[in-house]
Amino acid sequence: MPSLRFVPLADVAHLLPADSWIAKRLRDDPEGLADETAAWITGDMQWPELHLDTPLVADGGLHHLAQTQPDAAPLPRRAPYLVLIEGNLRIDGALTASDTDGTANLVVLGSLQVQHAVIGGQLVYVQGALTVDELLWGHYNHGDLQVNGGLTARVALFTDEYHVQVAGGEQVEFLLDEACGVPSLAEFSAEVAGLVFAPEFFDGIDDGADGIGALLSRDRVVEAVRAGESPLRASAEITADMPLASDLFADEAISVANILAAVNSPIVTHKEKKAPGWFGQTDFSLCRRHVDADGDQRDDNVFITVWKTWDFYLSVEREPQRKGLLARLAAAVLRRPIPFIEVATLIYRGYTEGTPDGWKVLDDEAPAEAREAATRAWRGVLDYVRLAVGQSRAGYPLYHRLQAELTPRRIEQFTSLPYFTEEYNDWWDSDKNGEWHGDVWVGARQPCLHEGEPYGRALKLSWENGEPRPGDDSDDAYGAYQLDIDEARAGPPVVEFKYTQRQSEARTTLPRGAVDHIARLLRIYAQVEAQIQGAHEQQQAHQAEQRRIETAVHLLATPPLADDLPDSAVFPVELMLLSGQWQSGGETYVAAIRAHQFAMTAREQERDDGAQDEDEDEPTADLPEDPRKASAPTVLQLARLVNRHADEALAARFRQRFAFAPDAYVRTAAKAGQFIGPVYLLADGRILARIGPSYSESAHWVQIDGAVPTSLPALQGLGRSADGSCFAQSDGIHITTHQGFGGAQIAQLPLPRGNEGIPESMGLVAGSLGQRCDEIIPFNDGQRVLLRNPTGVYLVSAAHGVQRLHPQEFDEGDGDADDGGPYTWPKNHQDAADGEPPGSLLAMDMLHMALSPDERFIALGDQDSAHILLSAQDGRPLRTLSTQSSYPHHARFSHDGTRLWFNSCHLYNGITIATPVDAAGDTEGTVVDTQWRVYASATLPGMVVMGDASGYVHAMDDEGSTLWRHHVGSSISAIEASGDGSTLLVGSYGGYLAVLQRTETGLDPYSIGTSPYMEVRRWIFWDNEPTPLRW
């Protein structure tokens, strides 16, 4: 029996091949690997499978071997860094790594035989021979495969700069190597993947420009090989579709023999004498020696163009062996051709700003870049010709497959879907002639008369083919396939397959031997058809289900309802049963998530206390899906029905029976949700809220007082003072301050224009963007307001007008376009709106501001600044603090004004720091959280409440300790707290406005979190609903 020991990695250093990177690292940096372990196996092994992500999985061979050892030692807490086999290894199934980083490494000091090997960012070292019966796929530039005894595989695929070293020879039936720069089937096109892999293993609609690694779903491939399935087509099928004329050229050189082999191949017909072709941005023409229509002699030649970069003319000329008059006379008398020799003429030219330079000789004295470009382009032509001649010799099997699969009937059925007849149904209208699906643009033309001309049915598939070169139109660098159905001809309709390298060029017939093009067309047609057809079928099913739900959902009684009427007399028995399932399922789901969160909190506490290794892997937990997702459409329809009655008693019954489930509606909220914020709770219980982001023309304010929100169309901006006594509002023309909302006017103030305080030399203009009111904070006396919009933060007063507070400094650099400060960067500028004087306005991202409760300080920042503290008296900068994450994002003063919180973010995470307001020497702050990206906040005595990007509201005391959390769903956009803290209003990007009330009855069983608040109402503003829903 083979022996197994788990030992420190250093204990097996003497066994490691000296040229492996692990051995080198052990020599150079032994301390860096001091804590790593190795699973050291002595003897030959045979396992059913080996997953390098989880080599110690309970049902795996390594775990079983450990349990059968005479002196079984406990398994290490972490997966071993290395699995070392001091012998041969046979794996009957798959060697895999789901992740491309962080997996165990494998060293086999004998030979390795495996059915499939899908590996990534680890070292796989085989001292002997590596035999892979089916697929060997190495992916990711951190991965290494080293084989010393030869490699045998049916398909070997290397992608994403994967490192491969093989000694002892290679026997690979189909080599697809994008990593090593060696000749392979994938050297000039990724489309060979469509002929080698089964179609279900492709990932999305990709144009193939980024290689095979981007075309395939690695997760699906791993899943298949682990299940004992092959992602590959049979070798006979691959060979039948892709016969290769390997004997056509003697080598890869630009030589007389190879030029003649190309132009005399079946690609060039005796009738036409020329044959064009293209791949990527390279096009070429093969010309056989002939006299053209003008009587001019044309030599055998290949003309290659790398679009507006290089031209290469490679010809074979016939030079007489004997020259002069006598030789010509003798040939004429004897009626014999003059003996000749064939010589190559090789010339090239480059381009300058899209214009060709003069022709030069392509020889050993030519610049290296010209010779390298010529070799690359020439080898691409050879690859094309080998494939095309292989098709010719076999009778064009791939083209026949194209004709058999893409039939007129199939194309007609596809292009007759409502997607093409109702939504994108105008071939000549750029807004309605098609749409992008992944990397491919799709459009169809229905049979029609246009401007008196008849047109037949057509389907166009287009993709970005490189980048525009100097002088090109911006939309010219797009290749296309067009499938025209000719129904006017005698006999059955036929499909005419056409293609073009650029939009500006005429569509020409797709050659029967253009293997890569035919393979791409087959692939992307199937993917596009599956996506559009699948969406249509889903829509049909959804509509049918919606009709069923609408028919099934009804009420037994309608308002007004008697107080003693039981719910069973209002809701049908099916809905009563559903209510029980909904509520119990919600409780179970919330309890499971809450238990997981408690466990994670305890684990973090153990780490903070030093009781747990910080490097120890996180436990994996199979968190449940919300079971209410399946019945969510039915409950949503019931919510619509209840809302139509606008009855408080019926709404209360509904909510008691069906607590809202944010995780059941997460997709709808993400797609249809309207941003909400800010929100204000008035003393009389009314709620004011802006619906829609400030930049949207559809943004509007509503007042909620009772069952139905009321629109406030005249309101363009609204804010409230720190003490709650003063409101500022804007009508888009000026700002007015009032004693309470709608109360007596205190003052009228001007709106900024957007270019105040900006040096004239920057050339930035004023405009409507500068008058937008994203946020307004009035001072308590109503004589001044803070105003924020993308052009800056302003202090506006009746006495002094508009003063720019941020940014105050504009570093214009030394005149170089790249050496100025961030406010000179194009990303921080925006064109003036249509109808306004032309020019650009300052337009910053992540701009934010806060006013201290005592009105002495202003905190602010933007994406390109530090955290900044200003004097509210005169706008003078007082302090700056460094960001702990990438970008400043939010600021808030404590309720008593003595502390200040700043949040900076990166993607959906963030870091929050705290600092005393009067700590003038503190430039770093104290980190109090390293997870939340904070979008909104509110304060209560001794507490700050923050809303994050993950849909949670968090409470923290003034010392930075977390008190509780409450899940609302979707990124939090607004928080409002009543003066006594009994009520919280929480708005979100998903269109939610939740009303939370403090309770003494324990945790809300239907809300994820640990807060003392219970959700009592939720308003839902989704743009796919005709009216807001009250839940």
N, C-alpha and C positions, 0 to 999 in steps of 0.2 A: 504493500500500500504506500502511495506517495506520502511524504511527511509534509506538514505545514507548521510554520512558526511565524508569529507576528513579532517582528523585531524592529529596533530603530533602523532607519534607513542607512545610517552609517555602517551598520553591521554587514551589509551586503555590498558595500562599495567595491570590495575586491572581486566580486563576480560580475560587475557591470561592464559592458563593452566600453573600452576606453574612449571611443569616438562618440558615445552617446552624450547628449547635453546634460543628462542627470549626473553622469560621472564627472563631467567637466565642472558642473556647478558644485558638486561635493568637494572637488579639489580647490575651487576658487573661493567658495563661500560656504564652508561647512556649517557655520552658525545659522545661516538662512534656512537650512533644512533640518536643524537639530531636533525639532519637535515632530518630524514626519516619521511614519512607520511604513514597513514593507511587509507584504504577505509573501513569505519565502517558501516556495514549494519545491521539493526535491523529488524527481521522478516524472514519468510520463503521465499526462492527464487527459481525460476525455470528459467534456462537459456538454450538456444539451445547449447551453447558451452562456454568454458572458456580457453583462451590461456594465460598462466602466463607470457609469454614473452611480450605480448602487451595487457594487460587487459583493456586499455582505447581505443582500436581500435574503429573507428567510428561506425562500424556495430555490435559491441559487446554488450552483456547484461549489463555490468557495465556502459558503455557510455550511453545506452538508459535509464537506471535507473537514472543516474545523470540528464538527460535532462527532466525527468518527475517529478522531485522533485518540490514541491510547491515553494520553494525558491532556484531555481537552482543556485548553486555556480559554478564559473569557474573551469574547470578541472585543476589539477596540471600540471606543465610543464613536470614533470617526472612521470614515472609509480610509483604507490604506492609500498612501501616496503612490505606491508602486505594487503591482502584482508581478512577482518574479518567478518564472517557471524554469527550474534547472532541469530541463528535459524537453520533450515534445509536447505540444498541445493540439488536441483535436476538438473542435467545437462543431457539433452536429447541426446546430442552428446558426444563430447570428451573433457576431461580435459588434456591439453598438455603443454609441454614446449619444444620448439625447441632447445634452448640453455640449457646446463646443469649448467650454472652459470649466475648470474646477473638477475634472474627473480624475479617476485613477489612471496611472500610466501602466503600460504593459511591456515587459521584456521577456522574450522567450529565447532561451539559450540553445534550443533545438529548432525544430521546424514547427510551423503553424499551418493547420488545415481548417478551413471554415467555409460554411455555406455562403454567408453574406458577411461583409465587414463594412459598416457605416460608421466612420470614426471622425474625430474633429480635432480639438485643441490640445491633445495629449501626445505623448511619445508612444509609438508602437514600434518596438525594435525586435526583429526576428533574425537570430544568428544564422539559422539555416534557411530552408526554402519556405516561401509563403504561397499557399495554394488556396485560391478563392473560387469556389465552384460557380458562383453566380456574380454578384455585384461587389466590387470594391470601390467605395466612395470615400475619399479623403477631402475634407472641407475645412477651411479656416486657416488663416496665416499663422496661428500659433501652434499648429499641429505638425508633427513630424512622423514620417514612415521611413524606417531604415530596414532594408532587407539585404542580407549578405549572400544568400544561397539561391537567388533567382525568384522571379515572380511569375505565377501562372494565374490567369483570371479570364472569365468570359467577357466581362465588361469592367474596365477600370476607368473611373472618373475622378479627376482631381481639379478642384475649384477653389476660388478665393485665396490664391497664393499659397496653397498647401505645399509643404516641403516634402519632397520624395527623393530618396537615394536608394537605388537598386543596383546591386552587383550580382553577377552570376547569370545575367540574361533575363529577358522578358518574353513571355508567350501570352499575349493578350489578344483575344479575338477581336474585340472592339475597344480601342483606346480613345478616350475623350479627355484630353489633357489640356486644361486651360491655365495650368500653374507653372509648368516647367519649361515652356518655350520650345517644345520638341514637336516634330510633325505628328499630327493626330487627326482624327475625323472631326474634331471640334476646333481646329486651329483657326479657321476663317469664318466659322458660323456656329452658333449654338443650336441651329435647327436640327442637327442630327439627333438631338435629344428626343424630338418628336417621333423619330423612327425607332429609337432604342427603348424608350420608356413607354409604359402604358399610359393613356391619356388621363386617367384619374389621379396621377401623381404630379400633375402640374399645379402651380400655385398662382391663381389669378390670371389676368390677361396681361401678358408681358410681351414687349416687342423683341425681346431676346438680346438687346444691346448690351446688357450687363452680364451676359454669360449664362451657362447652364445652372449655376448655383442659384441664380435669381429666378429661373424658370420653374424649378422643382420645389415641391413642398418637402423639405427634409423631414419634418415631423411625420408626414404621412408615409414616407419611405421607411423611416425607423419603425413605425407602428406595423407596417406590412411585414418587414423581414422578421420582426420579433414574433409575429403571428405565423411564421412559416410560409408566407406568401412571397412571390417574387414580383417586384415592380417592373420587371423587364419583359419585353416581347421576346418571343422565341427567336433563336438565331436564324432559322430558316425564313421567318417573316422579315427580319431586318435585312438579310442578304437579298431577298426577293425585291424589296422596295429600294434597296440601295446597292445595286451591283457596281463594282468599282473596276475601271480599266487600269489596273495597277501596272500593266505592261506597256502603257502608251509612251511613257517618257523614260529615257535611260537614267536620268537623274533630275536634279532641280535647277540646273544651270541655264542661263540665258545663252543658248547655243543654236547653231544652224539646225542641228538635228531636231532639237526640241521645238523650235519655231515651225519647222516644216511639219512635224508631227501634229502640232496644234492646228495649223491652217488646212492640212490635208485630212483632218479627222471628219467623221460624219456630221459634226456640228455645222460645217460649211457645205451647203448643198452645191451640186454641180451647176444648178440653174442660177442660184443667187450669187455665188462667189464670195459673199460676205456673211458674217454672222455676228451680231452684237450681243452683249450680255453685261450684267452688272451685279455687284454685291456691295452692300454698304454704300459708301460714297465713291467707290471705284467702278468705272465703267470701261469696257474694252470692245474692240472690234477685231475679229479675225478675218483677214483678207487673203484669198487664194490668188495666185498669179493669173492675170487675165488682162485683156484689152477692154477698157471701159467704153461706155456709150459715146464718149468724145474721141475715141480712137487712141487714147493714151495708154501706155503700158503700165500696169500696176504690178509691183513685185509682191511676192509672199511677204506678209507683214502682220504684226500685232501692234495695235495702237492702244495704249492704256492711259486713262486720265484718272488721277486722284483729284477730285473736284477742286478746281482753282488752287491747287497746291503743286501738282506735278503733272507733266505730260511725258510719256515715253513712246518713242517710235522704234520698234525692233523689227528690222526687215532682213530678208535674204535676197541679195542681188546676184545675178549671174554674170560673171566676168569671163570673157573669151580667153581660152588658154593661148591661142595664137591671134595676134592682132595684125591689122594692116590690110591693104587692098588685095594683095595676093591671096591671103587666107579667105577673104570674103568671096573672091572670084572662084576660088577652088571649091568652096562650099556650094556656090550657086551652080557651077557646071556639074558637080557630082550629086547635086540635090541632097546634100547632107547638112545637118545642122553644124554650126561651128562648135567645136568642143568648148566646154565652159567649166568653170569652178564656181561653187556657191560660197559667198562670203557674207558675213553678218555686218549690217550697218546699225549701230546702236547710238541713238541720240536722245537727249532729254532737254527739258526746259522747266524752270520753276516759275513762280508767280510772285508778283509784287502788288499788294493791295487789290487782288482779284484780276490783275492784268498779266498776261503771259510775258515772260522774258524771252530773250533770243535762244535759239537752239544751240546746244553744245554737245560735244562728243561724250558718250558714256563709256569711259574706259577707266583704267586703274588710276589715272590722274584726276578723275572727277572727285568732287567733294564726297566725303564718307556718307553724309546724310542723303545725297542723291543716289549713291550706289545702294544704300540700305533700303531706301524707299522703293527703288526699282526692283530689288530682290524680293521685297515683301509683296509688291503688287504682282510681280510675275508669278510668284508661287501661288498667290490667290487665283490667278488665271489658270494655272496648271491644275489646281484643286477643282475648280469649276469644270474644266474640260474632262478630267478623269471621270468625274461623276456623270457628266452629260454623255460621254461616249459609253460608259457602262450602261446607261439607260438605253442608248441606241442599239447596242448589241443585244440587249435583252428584250427589245420591243417596247420600250418606254412603259414599264410596269407602274411607276409612280404616277405618271400622267393618267394612265387608265384608271388607277385608283381614285385620282382626283375627279375624273369624269363620272365614275361609278358612285362616289359619295356625294358630290355636290351637283345633284341633278336639277333640271329645271323645276320639277315638282317640289323638291325640298326647298329650293330658294324661294319659290312662289309662296309656299306655306309660311316660311319664316317672315318674309317681307310683307305678308298680309296681316300680321299681328297688329292690334290697335296701336302698339308703340310706333309703328311706321305709318299707319293710315290715319291716326288721329293726333298723335303727339308730335312726331317729327315727320311731317308729311309734305314738305315743300322743298324740292331739290334745289331751287333757285333762291331760297331765302336763307341767309347765313344763320339766322336764329332758329330755323326750324328744319334744317336739312340734315341734322345728325347730332350726335353727342359722343363724348369720350367715355369709353369703358376701359378702365385701367389705362394701358398705354396705347390703346387702339381707338381711333375715331370710326364711328359706324353711321352710315347713312344709306337710305334706300330711295329709289325713284319708282313711282307707280306708273304703269302705262298711261300716257296722257298726250294731249296736244298742248304745246307751249309756243306761243307766238306763231301759231299756224303750222308748226313742225311736229310730226308724230315722234314720240319717244317710247321705247319699250321699257320693260322692267329692268332695274339694275340695283346692284348692291355694291357699296364702296367701303373698303376697309383701309384705313390710312394710319400711319405711325410716323413718329419723328425719326428721320433718317439723318443723323449727324446734326451739325450746327450750321447756320448760315455763314457763308463766306463773304468777304467784302463785295459790295454791289448787289448781293442777293436780297430779295424781298424777305421780310421776317417770317413769312409763312411758306417759303419755298422749299425748305429742307424737310419735306415730308414725302415719304414713299407711299405708294397706294396700289392696291389690287382692286380691280373693278370687274364684276361679274355681270355681263349683259346677257339677257335672255332674248334670243331672236325667235319671235313667234310668227313673223311675217313670211318666213321662208316656206317653201313647199315641204311637206312632211312634218314630223314632230319637231317641237321647239328644241333648240340646243343652247348651251351656255358658251359664251365667248369669254374666255379668261384673258384679261388684259392687266398690264402693270405699267408703272412709271416710277422712275427713280426720284423725280422731283415734281412738285405741283405744276411748275411752269412748262413741263414737257408733255407732249402728246402721249396718250396711253397706247401702247403697242401690244401685240399678241404675246402672251406668255409662252416662251419656248418650252417644248415638251421635255427638254433635257435639263431645265433649270431646277435642279434638285432642291437646293436650299429654299428657293422661292415657293415651290410646290409644297414642301414640308411646312413652311411657315403658314402658307394659306390654309392648308388642312388643319393646322393646329389652332390658329387664331379664329378661323370660322367656327370650329367646333366649340371653342371657349365662349365666343361672343353669342352664338346661338343658344348655348346652354344657359348663359347668364340672363339673356333677355327672355327666352322662353320660360326659364325658371321663375323669373320675376312676374311674368304674365300669369303663370299657373298659381303662384302664391297670391297674386292679387285676386284672381278668380275665386280661389279658395277662401280668402279673407272676406270677400264680398258675400259669398254664399254663407259663411259663418256669421257675418254681421246680420244678414237677413234672418238667419235662424234665431240669433240672439234677440233681435228686435221683436220677432214674433213671440218668442218665449217669455221675454221680460215684460211683465205688466203688474198692475196693482189691483188688489181685490176691493180696495176702498180708497177714495181720494179725499183730500182736505175739503172742509174742516173735519178733523178726526176727534171723536170723543176721547177724553182722557183715559177712560176705563176700557177702551177698545183694545183688545190684545193684538200683538204684532201678527199673530197667525191669521187675523182677520184682515190684515193689510197686505202682507206678503204671501204669495202662493207657497204651497208646501215645498216645491222644488227650491225656492229661494230661502226658505227657512232651513232646509237641510244644508244648502250651500253656506248659509250663515254659520252654522255650527262648524262645518269643515274649515271655513275661512278663518274664524276666530281661533279655533284650536290649532290649526296649522300655523297661524301667525305667532301664537304663544310659544309653540315648540321651536320655531325658527329663531325667534328673538332670544329665547333661552340658550340655544346652541351658540349663537354668535356672542352673546354676553359672556358665556362660560369661557369661550376661546379668548376673548379680550381680557377677562380676569386672569387667565393663565399666562397670557403674554405680559401683563402688567407685573405679575408675580415674578416672572422670569427676568424682566428688566430690573426689578428690585434686587433680585439675587445677584445680578451682575454688578449693580451699583454697590452692593455690600461686599463684593469680592468673593462670593460663595460659588461663582460659576465662571468657567473659562470664557472670556470674551470671544474667543475664536471658535467656540463650539457651534456646530450648525444649529440653525433654528429647527424646532420640531415641525414636521409636516403634518398638517391637519386637513382632513377632507371636510371642508366646511360645506354645509348643505346649500342647495339652491332654495330660494323662497318657494314653498309649495303652492303659493297663491297665484303664481304666474299663469298657470293653466286656466284658471277661472277668472283672471283679471278682466278680460274683455266683457264677460257677462256682468260683473259687478260694476264696471265703468258704464255700461248701458243703463243699469239701474240708477247709477248716480245721475246720469243725464235726465232720466225720467223724473226722479225726485226733484231735481233742480227746476224743471219746467213748472212745477207747482209753487215754487218760491214760498214754501210754508215751513216755519221754524220747527213746528212739532214733528212734521214728517221727516225733516232733515235730521232731527235729533234721533228719531227711531232708526233711520238708516245708519247713522254713524255708530249707534250703539250695537248694531248688528254687523257692521262691516268697518272695522278700524282701517284707516288708510295704510297701504303697504307700499312704501316708496320703492323697495327693491323689486316689486312686481311690475312697476311701470317705468323702470329706469330707461329703457330704450325709447319709449314715447316721450319722456321728459327731455332726453338728450336731443331728440329730433324736432320736437314741436314746442319745447318750453320757451317762454319769453322771460328775459331778464327782468328781475324785480328789484327796485331800490333806487333811492332810499325809501324808507317807510317811517311813518310817524303815527304815534298813538295819541289822540287828543284826550283831554280830561273827560269829555262826555262819552268816550268810548268809540268815537269815529276813528277810522283808519284812513290815512292818506298814503298813496303809494304811486311811484312811477313804474309804468309797465313798458318794458322794452329798453334796450341800451340807448344811451344818450346820443349815439351817432346815427341812430335809425330814424328815418322819417316817420315811422309808425309809432315812435315812443309817445306816450301820453300819460297823464295823471288821472287817477281815479280816487273817488271817495267811497268808502265802504261804510254804510250805515244801514244795517238790516240785511235783507236777503239778496239784494242786487246792487252791484257796484255802479256808481254814477260817474260818467266821464266829466273831466274838468278841462275842456278844450282850450280855454284861454291861458292856462297855466303852462309856462315853458321851463320853470325852475322853481324850487322851493327849498327853504332851509329854516332851521330853528336855532335860537340862541342857546347858550349853555344853561341859563336858568329857566328856559322854557317859556319866557314871557313874550319874546319877540319872534315874529316870523318875517322872513324875507322871501319875496317872490318876484318872478320875472315874467313879463308877457312877450319877451323877445325884442322889446324896444328899449325898456329901461327896467330898473329894479326899484321896488318899493318895499319899505319895511312897515310892519303893522304890530299893533298891540294884540297879540294872539292871532290865530288864523282867521282871516276875514274881518279882523277888527279895524279900529281907527288907524289911518295912515300916520306914520311917524316921519318918514323922509322919502324923497325920490332921488335915486342915484343913477349915474350913467353906466352903461355897459362898456367893457373894454372893446377894442377893435382887434387886438391880437398882436400888434407890432410895437406896442408901447415899450420903451426902454431898450429896444434892440438897435444896435449900431446901424446907421443907414448904409454903411459899406457892405453889410450882409445882403442887402437887396430884398429883404423879406417884406411882404405887403400885409395890409389889413384885410379882413374879410369876415364873413359870417361865422367861420369857425371860431374866431376870437370873441364872438358874442354868445356863444353857446354856454349854457349854465349846467355843467355836469354836476357841480356841487356848490352850494351857497351856505355860508355860516354867518348869520348876523351877530354883531355884538349886542350885549344886553340892552344898550340904550337906543339901538336902531339907527345910529348915526354912521356906522361903518359896517362893511361886510367883507368877508373873504370870499373870493370866487375862484373856481378852478375849471379850466377847460384844457384841451390839448395844447393850446398856445402858451399856457403858463398858469401861475398862481398870482392873484392880484388882491391888493387891498384897495377897496373902493370906498370913498367917503364923499359926503356932500360938500365938505369944505375944501378937500384937496383933489378931488377927482380920482383918476385911476393911477395906482402906483404898482409897478411890477415887483413882486416879491421873489419870483423864481421863474427862470434862472436870472441871476443878477450879473453873472460873468459870462462873456462870450469870447473864447479864445479863437481868433481867426487865423492863427498860425502866421507863417511867413509868405503867404501867397500860394503855396503849394496846395493843391486840392486835397491832399491826404494828410496834411500835418496840422489841421485845425482841431479845435475841441469838438465834443460830441454834438453841440448845437449847430455846427456847420455841416454835419454829416447828412447826406441825402435821406437816410432813413428817418431823420427827425424833421423832415420837411414834407409838406403836402400841397399839391396844386390848389389854387383858388377854385371855388365852385363855379359851375357854369353860370354865365351871366355876370360874373364879377370881373373887375380888372384883372388881367393876367398876372401871374406871378406865383410865388410860393409863400406859404405860411409856416411858422414853427408848429410842429405837431409831435409832441412827445408821448411816449408810452409809459404806462404804470405811474402816472402822475398822481400824487396823493397829498392830503394835508389834514392837519388837526389843530384845533384851538384849545388852549388850556382852559379849565373851568374858571380860573381867575382872570382870564383874558390878558395875561402877561406874555405868553409865549405861543409861537406857532411852530409846529413840526411838519416837515414836508420832505419831498424827494421825488425822483423819477428814475427811470430805468438806467440812466447813465450818470447818476449823481451819487454822493454819499448820503447818509442820514443827516439831516440838517435841522438845527434849532435856531429860530429867529426871535428877535424882540418883536412883540406885537405892537409896540408903541411906534416904532419907526422902520421896522423891517430889517434891522441891522443883524447880520449873522453873528450868533453867539458861540455855537459849537457845531462840530461835525463829528460823526461817529462812523467808523468803518463798517461795511456790510460783512456779515458772516457767511452769506450765500451770494449768489451772483448779482441779483438786482434788488434795489430798494422797492418795497411793494406796499407797505401800510404803516401807519403811525397812530398811536392813541395815548392820551394822557390818562392817568388814574383819576378816580372820582374826586379825590381831594387835591389833584393837581401837583402832587409832590413827586410822582414817578412818571416815567415815559417808556412806552414800549415801541420798539421798531421791529418790523418784519421784513426780511429779504427772502427772495425766492429763487428757485431754479426748477423749471418744469412744474410739476405739481407738488413739490416739496418746498419747505422753507425753514428758516431759522429765525427765532424770535429772541431779541435781547431786551433787557431792562436796564434802566439807569436812573438814578435820582436826577431830578430836573436841575438841581443846583450843584451837581458834581461837575464843575467846569473842567477838571483835569481828566475826566473819564472819556477816552476816545474809542473804547472798544465795547463797553457795556458788558453785562453779564448774560450769558446764554441761559435762557429758561426753557426753550423747546427747540428741538432739532428736526421736527417732522412737518409742522403745519405750514402750508402756504395760506396766509391770512388774507381774506378779501374784505371782511367787515368785522366790526366790534362795537361793543357798548360797555358802559361801566355802571357798577353799583358800589355802594360803600364797601371798601375792602376787597373788591372783586372786579376782574375784567372778564368779559365774555367775548370769545373770538370765534369766527366762523371760517372753516378751511375749505380747500378745494375738493375734499372728499365727501362733503355734505354733512360734516359734523360741526356742532357748536360745542366749544370747550370753555369751561370756567376755570379761572386761575386766581389765586389770592395775590395780594400785593407783593408777596415775597417770591412769587413765581412757582408756587406749588399747585399742581393740578387738583381741582376739586371734583369735577364731574365732566361728563360728555353726554351729548344727545344727538342722535342721528335724525336729520331732516330729509336728506337726499338731494343730490346734485350740488355743485359748488355754491357755497353760501355767498350771497351778494348783499345782504342787508340784515342788520340786527337792531331792534329797538326794545328798550326796557322801560316798563312803567316806573314811576318814581319810587314806589315801595318794593319793586322787584317781583311783584306777584304775577306779572304778565310779561311774556317775551313775544315779540313779533319777529319772525325769521323769514327773510326772502331768499330766493335761490335762482340760479341761472336756469333751472329746469321749469320755471314758471310756477313755483310754489310760494305761497304766503301762509306760513303756519302760525297758529295762535297757540302758545303754550301757557299753561297756568300752573303755578306752584301748588303742590298738594302735600298733604301729610300722610297719605295712605300708602306710601311705598312706591317702588318703581313702576312705571307704566309698563304693563305686560306686553304691549304691542309696539313699543318703541325701543330700538336698540340704544343702549347707553346706561348711564348710572345717575342721571340727573333727578332732581326733585320735582321736575316739571312733567306734566301730562298734556298731550296734544288734545285740544278741545275743538279745534276747527282748522280746516285747511282750505284756502282758496287756490284754485288751479287755473292758471292762465296759459293755455296751450293754443297755438295758432291754427290747429286743425279742429278746434271746437268753435262753434258759432258764438258762444257766450262763455264767460268764466263759469267754472263749476265750483260749488260750495260743498265741501265734504265734512 
